[in-house]
Amino acid sequence: MMKLRGVLGAGALLFAGIAGAQVADMPGGPKVNQLNLTPGVTQIANDIAWLHWMMLIICTVIFIGVFGVMFYSVFKHRKARGAVPAKFHEHVGVEVAWTVVPFLIVIGMALPATRTVVAMKDTSSADVTVKVTGYQWKWGYEYLDGAAQGVEFMSNLTTPMAQRMGKEAPGEFYLMEVDNPLVVPVGKKVRIVLTAGDVIHSWMVPELGVKQDAIPGFLRDTWFRADKIGTYRGQCAELCGKDHAYMPIVVDVVSQEDFDKWAAEQQKALASAADDPTKEWTKEELIARGEKVYTAACVACHQATGKGNPPAFPALDGSAVVMGPAKAQILTVLNGVNGTAMAAFRDQFNDVEIAAVSTYIRNAWGNAGKGQDPVVQPSQVTALR
């Protein structure tokens, strides 16, 4: 589990080295030349690291013992030295020894491992429950209880495109930085309920000792209790598509007081930003809102210039769908396009956001004033859901 994290993080560190940037340990993330498991800041992470070392030592002792006896026997009793093999069919003592000893070793390894696995699966009596949904290529978070109940947001990679394209030197948190991190209180049991909206993803944060697959159509859960305040970073650990490397996870562990303050701010923002799909929005309002939605969710695939990344992601500048009736574009955003990389956004965006991003695209770049239906109202999206 934890070694995979080191491998994933090594890619970012290697790129940084190639680009000439100074390579250093990433706070809460991968370390330079990291070969061992991450000790972590949870009891489960510590138990995993301890089990790793315990089993490694046992296996090493067995390896040295078995091969030591074998090589010694081959060397000391070889034919060239006149050794004569003994003639016997069985030895009760040997038979008992090589049955009982391995059994005791397996039991000695299985008991602590089983205790840790059972603890990892015990998600009862959680203080905070968060539903996490994996999308290509971002994470959706929704707080199901507690002070932040009802708060939900998308968490997107914020590493600039220029760094990803190698035009700028990578920053300190290259490919491991997001706009909206998951915020949880220190010392509290946090239950993570996982699913996915498209393909299989995997939510992994090594410092927290957590790795669980997110599977479409299924709800799976895991948990952690961080013992130390800080920011901890992970990545999707399942090959989920072309931008798999651009799907980081950032968890901010804060004090209970700071968490309550953050939750209150989020609840206030949630109430003030409630979108009314029945309202008649102006063109300017929709374009301003749509640009933010496009920057957060669409720019990675279709570029800031709308030129796309053919053939997987076609250009939106001059697109026949964009320039034609609004219905086709709305349905494309709502339902995606089967057989292509275009995902469905009906569960990620509300009607106002879909109408806004559609209006923005129809009025951006070279599309302005050329196509049909330059303004898309939320009511049109509601009617097509």
MOVEN-V666222 format. One record per helix or strand. SS is the DSSP state (h for helix, s for strand). FROM is the first residue (numbers start at 1). LEN is the number of residues. If there is no record, write none. Layout:
SS_FROM_LEN ; SS_FROM_LEN
//
This chain:
h_2_17 ; h_43_34 ; h_79_3 ; h_92_30 ; s_128_8 ; s_138_6 ; s_152_4 ; s_157_1 ; h_161_4 ; s_178_1 ; s_182_4 ; s_190_7 ; s_201_5 ; h_206_3 ; s_210_5 ; s_216_1 ; s_220_5 ; s_230_7 ; h_244_3 ; s_248_7 ; h_256_17 ; h_283_15 ; h_299_4 ; s_309_1 ; s_313_1 ; h_320_4 ; h_326_10 ; h_351_13 ; h_378_7
//
